[in-house]
Amino acid sequence: MRKSISVAFFSTVATLMILGVAVMGLSQLVLFSRYFAQERFATLDDVGDLAARTATYVWDGLEAEDEKSSARLEAILGKVDLIGQSANVYLFFTDSAGRVILASNSDHLTGESVPAALLEEVTEAAGEDSGVYHEMGRLGGAFDERFYVSARPILRRDGGPGAYLFVCASGQMLEAFVARFGSNFLLSACLMLICASVLTMFLMRNLTEPLHRISEAAQKFGGGDFSVRVEDVDGDGEIADLARTFNTMAANLQEIDSSRGQFMGNIAHELRTPMTTIKGFIDGILDGTIPPELQNHYLQLVSQETGRLARLVQNMLDLSKLESGEYQVNARMFNIWETLTGVALSAEQRINDGQIELEGLTMDERVLVYADPDLIHQVAYNLLDNAIKFTPPGGTIRFSVEKLGPEAEIAIWNSGQGIAPEALPFVFDRFYKEDKSRGLHARGAGLGLHICKVLVNLSGGQIRAESKQGEWCRFVFTLPVEVPGRGDLLKLSDDTTQPGSGAAAR
């Protein structure tokens, strides 16, 4: 059976309160009973002292069977009865053998003697500091109910064997006290538990209401509603922190879901465009719309679009490997100029076809950087490819490398339309293309610069774009020139997914 936090908390608190009240009640009952018993025994001892002194003066010759002895007994009985009535106690005497010879009230006595074993205990108690024997019970069966008993021996004036004095008070007074205490305590405990329960329910309502809101929001969130948020939960407590954490998580996941949807839409769009072109050209060839003399031309276009698809898929595979950490970074020291020159030579045909002039390339300089050469080759290739696409015929592409302290700054500059200022912050986002601002035909899928950013960040550097619209554009990235310490980690920037260990390069 499912138990809510309110029920569980209330049950726990109620159980603890009941146990606490029970322990408190039992402890108070024990303490009061002991105090009551001490008070009763003290009263009995005082009465016993007075009765013992009175009896001692008239005790000599009490055992003689004569009229004088009878008169003494009557005198003692009268005084003892007066003392007992004034203190609300019972007194009786026994001889040395335990036979009852004098009693102020014999209604509760079950016999005419006290057990000899009990008299021995009274005699032993007389030799102790208190000199008085105390008992709460039936006095070895001499009483028909429980009594407080204070007993002591009475000696003759000559020190010879005398008698025993027993001062008793009924134990029903304690029972009545316990009954009154129990009823009063029970009433007080019930009132306290009721008040505590009401207060606990009120506090639990304030405590669990935010939790219920968080739970409802989590259920809606789990159902796919990423826009839900927990409202009206303020303060500095743990629940408020939980609500704020949930809202932050929901906002992040909503942003991720939105990015995922946009990413999938961009992929679908980028795949659909070349596939539509390929299908149209092939259908035109098959149904005769395109004449035979033009088929080779359109098949070349189909080949170009197929290559575009292949590059798009490869870029997505590269990005997937980057973000999943499937590539082990093999960093080492190497000359960055060799990489830039190699990339430029591999694009020589395209550069010549575009009538583009290269500046700044040199094999005479040597600038060592610490990174993975394959990753940096991919960065340089993507940046140069981007520059070639957006450099007009007769334009210029310029390379430069500058060592700045612990880093080397590598730049690839190209003349052309440039990038609009409002577009600069987004040029490294996935699938972002700003073709209108650059004034040229749409080419590429918008993944190359994003991959560059991931690779540079993974290598321990940073990348940025600079532009003057209508004149030039420059991409600059940095790389370390020294082997980093063991505690230094290569990581991606905050706005990309951190891979575990590296990236894939083409």
ABEGO torsion letter per residue (X at the ends): XBBBAAAAAAAAAAAAAAAAAAAAAAAAAAAAAAAAAAAAAAAAAAAAAAAAAAAAAAABGAABBBAAAAAAAAAAAAAAAAAAAAAGBBBBBBBAAGBBABBABAAABABABBBAAAAAAAAAAAABAAGBBBBBEAGGGABABBBBBBBBBBBBAAGBBBBBBBBBBBAAAAAAAAAAAAAAAAAAAAAAAAAAAAAAAAAAAAAAAAAAAAAAAAAAAAAGBAABBBBGBBEABAAAAAAAAAAAAAAAAAAAAAAAAAAAAAAAAAAAAAAAAAAAAAAAAAAGABBAAAAAAAAAAAAAAAAAAAAAAAAAAAAAAAAAGABBBBBBBBBAAAAAAAAAAAAAAAAAAAGBBBBGBBAABBBBBBBBAAAAAAAAAAAAAAAAAABBBGBBBBBBBBBBEABBBBBBBBBEAEBBAAAAAAAABBGBBBAAAAGBBBBEAGAAAAAAAAAAAAAGBBBBBBBBBGABBBBBBBBBABBBBAABBBBBBAABBBBAAEBBBX
